[in-house]
Amino acid sequence: MEKIAQNLEKITNSINSIMNADRVKIIAVSKSHSLDTVSKAIKSGVFCFGENKVRECKEKFKEIVNQFNLDLHMIGHLQTNKVKDALRIFGTIHTLDRENLALEIKKKLSENSITKDFFIQINIGEEAQKSGIAIDQSDNFIQWCTNDLKLNIIGLMCIPPFEAKATPYFEKLKTIAKRNHLKKLSMGMSGDYIDAVKCGATHIRIGTGIFGERNK
């Protein structure tokens, strides 16, 4: 628990050296971590968690999400057959990345849904192996989701190419968001969150930086 608190303080101080850390939401990526580890994080003051899998999140947090008023974020690839459950668990979905997913969300979304906000994932590095909307299709997709489907699109999300300098990709995402009048940017992970914050990130997704390396 002490190590998690120290790591969180280090991240917060790093952000504060650039801007007020209160303007950046730190999402603790708890995928593959046990409930015991999550409980230690909560005791260290962490109340916002990111998960990649609907089922894992549902099982892990079912007993504690309301007890601690936790803010859960879906940050992994979302299968269409998991949409109904996802809308009951996550306050925010960061990975709206294709047309059929958007249609399924629209179909299943209701006033009783926990999910209120969505980020559209952009394939900012134009990588064949990664999910996300193509850059040249991004404007049309954003407008379609916003105006036609009436989804509450609050911003854009990306994962830059591995081992590449992240800043140019963060700046590119910021440009797309700005011309579409979106103010939120979900970008930056343990290795590049400082660059992301400098480029205007409002949400950063930190796993190793908070929890340390996973046991192999």
N, C-alpha and C positions, 0 to 999 in steps of 0.2 A: 504493500500500500504506500509506504514511504517513497519508494522509487517512482511510482506513478505520479505522486504529488510533485516530486522534484522535476520529473520530465515535463509535466504540465506547466509548472512555474517557468521552466526554461523556455518553453515555446511561447508563453504569454509575454515574457520579458523580451524575447526576440521580436515579436510583433510590435510591442510598445516602443521599441527603438525606431520603428518606422512610422507608426500611427497608433491611435488609441485602439488597444486590443479589443475593446468592447464592440467595435464596429465589425469584427470578424468572428463568425461562428466557427468554433473548433468542433469538428465532428470526430469523435473517438471511434476509429474503425475496429470494431470488436469481433469481426468475423473470425471463426475458429477458436476464439477464446472462450474459456469456461465461464459459467455463472459466477463461480468464486472470484475469478479475475474481474469480471464486471462489477461485482459487489465491492471489491476493493477500490475500483475506480470511482464508484458512487460515493464511497466514504472519503475519497480524495477530492470530491467536488465536481465530478463529471456527471452530467445529466443528459448529454446529447450523444447518441451512439449511431454508427453507421453499420449496416449489415448488407451482405451480398445475396443471401438466400432467405426466401420467405419462410420456409419451414424451420430453419435453424433459429431465426429471429423469434418466430412464434413460440417455439418451445423454450427458448432461453429467457425470454422477457415476460412470459404470460403471468407470472406470479408477482412481478415487481414493477411493471410499467406504470400502473396506476398508483401504486403505493408511493413511488418517488416522483410521479408526474414527469416521466422520462420523455424526451423528444427523440423519436426514432426516424432514421432516414434510410431509404432504400438506395444503395449506391452500386448495386450489381446488376447484371443483365436480368431483366424481368421477362419471364415466359408468360404468354397470354393466358395459359391455363392457371396461372397463379395470381392473376390480377384481382379477383374477388377477395382473396385473403389479404393481399398486399394493401388494398384500400381500407382494410379493417385494422391494420397494424401501424403503418407508417404515416407520419404527419406530412412528410415530403418525399417525393420520388425524384431522383436525380437522373434517371436513365430512360427517359422517354426518347426512344431512338429509331422508331420506324412507324409506318402508317398503320399497320394492323394492330399494333400495340395501342396506339392513340385511339383507334376505333373501339377497341375492347374496353379501354378505360372509360371512354365516353358512355358506353353501354352499361357498365357496371357501377359507375359513379352515382352516388345519391347523397341526400342531405345528411344521412347517417354515417357516411364515410369518414374515417379518421383523416384520410389524405385530403389536404386542402391546396397544396402547392406542388408545382411540377417544374423541373428543369428539363430542357431539351438537350440531349447529348449530341455533340457535334464531333464527327470524325476529323479532328483538327489536323492530324498528320496524314490524312488520306491513306490510311493503312488497311489493306485488304483483310487482315486478321482481326481488326477491331470493329466494334459496333459503333453506331452513330450516324447521324445525317450527314451526307456529303456537303461540303462547303458550298458548292454551286446550287444546292437545293435548299440550303438552310433558310433563306428569307421566305420562300414560298411555304415551307413546312411550318415555320413559326407563325406566319399569318393564318395558315389554314387551321392550326391547332387553336389559335387565339380567337379568330373571328368566326370560323365555321363550327368548330367543335365546342367553343366557349370554355375551353380548359383554362385554368388559372396558371398560365405560364409566367413564372416570376424571373426566369433567367436561363443561362446556358451552362453546360457542364462539358469538360473535356479531360482527356488523358493524353498528354503529349507522347511522342515516340520515346521509347526507352533509350537511355544513354544519349539522347539529343539535348542540346541546349533548350531549355523549356521556355525561356522568355519570349522568343518570337511567336511561339504557338499561343501563349497566354495573351499576347498583344493582339494576335489575329482574332481570338475568341472575343476579346473586349471590343474590337471593331465591329464584329457581327452583332453583338449585343447592343451596342450604341445605336447603330442604324435601325435597329428594330425596337428601340425604346425600352430595352430590358436593363434593369439596374443590378441584378444579382449575377454573380459569377462563382460557380462551384469549380474550383481548380486549385491544384497544389496538394502535394502529399508530403510524406516525411522528408523526402530528399530535396524537394523544391518549393516548399511552402513560402519561404522567404521571398523568392522571385515572384511567386504568385501574388503575395500580398502587395509587393511593389507595383504589380501590374493591375491591382484593383480587385483582387479576390475578396468576396464577401463570405464565402464558405470554404474551409480547407478540410481535407479528409486525412486525418493522421492516425496511423496504426502503430507501426514500430516506434515512432517518436514518442508515443505515450506509453505503450505496453512493453516495449523492448522486443528483442528478437523472439520469435516463437520457438518452442522446443521442437527439435526435429527427431 
